[in-house]
Amino acid sequence: KNMLNPKSAWYSERLLKGKFGIYSIPILNPAGVAAETRSNGRGVDLNRNSGIDAEAGSIPFFGGHRISPALPYYRGKTLQRESRALFRFLRGEVWHGRRRVHTAIDLHSGYGSQNYLWWPYSFSKKPVYQKAAFEQMAENLKANHPDYRIEPMSLSYQTHGDLWDR
């Protein structure tokens, strides 16, 4: 299917009448990219740095910890400047501007042989706001991208501190 075909099931009339845009921040963590690590220059894993605790069942250690920045998946004790920059961007450009966020997706390369496209949440198994819209998007994408596992992140695992959960 052509995903830009207006007759595709996922393409709503409201979207066609409005403006569509994609916001992308290609590198939020330049120090981590340079060092080939998930952590920033202060040893904090930004994927665990939102300040949100998992409701239950977070994977021990991998789900985020506060033991030491010398160990992987360290959550940090405060929001890092990179995390604060992301939240400032979203507040200023998206939530308080004239634009609306319809979906937020988290693209991850594979763990092993599987690639993932996740939607929030990782801290909870509760359904995301507008769950039906995410499910409709997933069904269309699965037909065109069978190599991806497309689902709520919490079906794979629950973690502390995912930035999109905040």
C-alpha positions in Angstrom: 0.0 0.0 0.0 1.0 3.6 -0.5 1.0 5.1 3.0 0.3 8.5 1.5 -2.9 7.3 -0.2 -5.7 9.3 1.3 -8.0 6.3 1.0 -5.8 4.3 3.4 -7.7 3.4 6.5 -5.2 5.2 8.9 -5.4 8.5 7.1 -8.2 10.5 8.7 -10.1 13.3 7.0 -9.1 15.6 9.8 -5.4 15.0 9.1 -5.9 15.7 5.4 -7.6 19.0 6.2 -4.9 20.1 8.7 -1.2 20.5 8.6 1.1 17.6 9.0 4.6 17.8 10.3 7.3 15.6 11.7 9.6 16.8 14.5 12.9 15.0 14.7 15.8 15.5 17.0 18.5 13.4 15.4 21.0 13.6 18.3 19.9 14.6 21.7 23.0 13.0 23.3 26.1 14.0 21.3 28.5 12.9 24.0 26.9 9.5 24.1 27.1 9.2 20.3 30.8 10.2 20.4 31.5 7.6 23.1 29.2 5.0 21.5 27.1 4.7 24.7 23.6 5.3 25.8 24.9 7.5 28.7 25.6 11.2 28.5 29.0 12.7 29.4 28.0 12.4 33.1 27.2 8.7 33.0 23.4 9.1 33.0 21.4 6.9 30.6 19.0 9.4 29.1 16.6 6.6 28.3 16.1 6.2 32.0 16.2 9.9 33.1 12.6 11.2 33.1 12.1 10.9 36.9 9.2 8.5 36.4 9.2 5.2 38.3 7.7 2.1 36.8 4.4 1.2 38.4 5.4 -2.5 38.9 7.7 -5.1 37.4 10.6 -3.1 36.1 13.4 -5.3 35.0 16.0 -5.2 37.7 19.1 -3.2 36.8 18.3 -3.0 33.0 15.1 -1.1 33.9 17.1 1.7 35.5 18.9 2.1 38.8 20.5 4.7 41.0 23.5 2.7 42.2 26.4 4.4 40.3 27.0 6.3 37.0 29.9 3.8 36.4 27.3 1.1 35.7 25.0 1.0 32.6 21.3 2.1 32.9 22.1 4.6 35.6 19.0 6.9 36.0 20.7 9.8 37.6 19.4 11.7 40.6 18.1 14.8 38.7 16.9 15.6 35.2 19.9 16.0 32.9 20.3 19.0 30.7 19.6 16.9 27.6 16.3 15.7 29.0 15.4 19.3 30.1 16.2 20.5 26.6 13.8 17.9 25.0 11.0 18.9 27.4 11.6 22.6 26.7 11.4 22.0 23.0 8.2 20.0 23.3 6.6 22.6 25.6 7.6 25.5 23.4 7.2 24.1 19.9 4.5 21.5 20.3 2.3 21.6 23.4 2.0 25.4 23.9 2.3 26.3 20.2 -0.4 26.1 17.6 0.7 22.6 16.7 -0.7 19.3 18.0 1.1 16.1 18.6 -1.0 13.2 17.2 1.4 10.4 17.9 4.8 9.9 19.4 6.8 6.8 18.4 10.1 5.5 19.6 12.2 3.9 16.8 14.8 1.4 18.1 17.2 -0.8 16.3 17.0 -4.5 16.9 17.9 -6.4 20.0 19.2 -9.4 18.3 17.4 -10.0 15.1 14.2 -8.0 15.9 13.5 -4.3 15.2 10.9 -2.4 17.2 8.6 0.5 16.7 7.1 1.2 20.2 4.5 3.6 21.4 4.3 4.7 25.1 4.3 3.6 27.9 7.2 1.8 29.4 6.4 2.6 33.0 2.8 1.2 32.9 0.7 -1.5 31.3 -2.2 0.9 31.3 -3.4 1.8 27.7 -2.0 4.9 26.2 -4.2 7.9 25.5 -5.9 7.4 22.1 -4.9 3.7 22.1 -7.2 3.0 19.0 -5.2 5.5 16.9 -1.9 3.8 17.8 -3.4 0.4 17.0 -4.7 1.6 13.7 -1.3 3.0 12.8 0.4 -0.3 13.9 -1.9 -2.4 11.7 -1.1 -0.3 8.6 2.6 -0.3 9.3 2.7 -4.1 10.0 1.4 -4.7 6.5 4.2 -2.7 5.0 7.0 -3.4 7.4 6.8 -7.1 8.5 10.3 -7.0 10.0 9.2 -4.7 12.8 7.6 -5.6 16.0 5.1 -2.8 16.5 3.4 -2.5 19.9 3.3 -0.6 23.2 6.7 -0.6 24.8 5.4 -2.2 28.0 4.6 -5.4 26.2 8.4 -5.9 25.8 9.4 -4.7 29.2 8.7 -2.0 31.8 11.3 0.5 32.8 11.9 3.5 35.1 12.3 6.8 33.5 11.6 6.6 29.8 11.6 10.1 28.5 8.4 9.7 26.4 6.5 8.6 29.5 7.0 11.9 31.1 
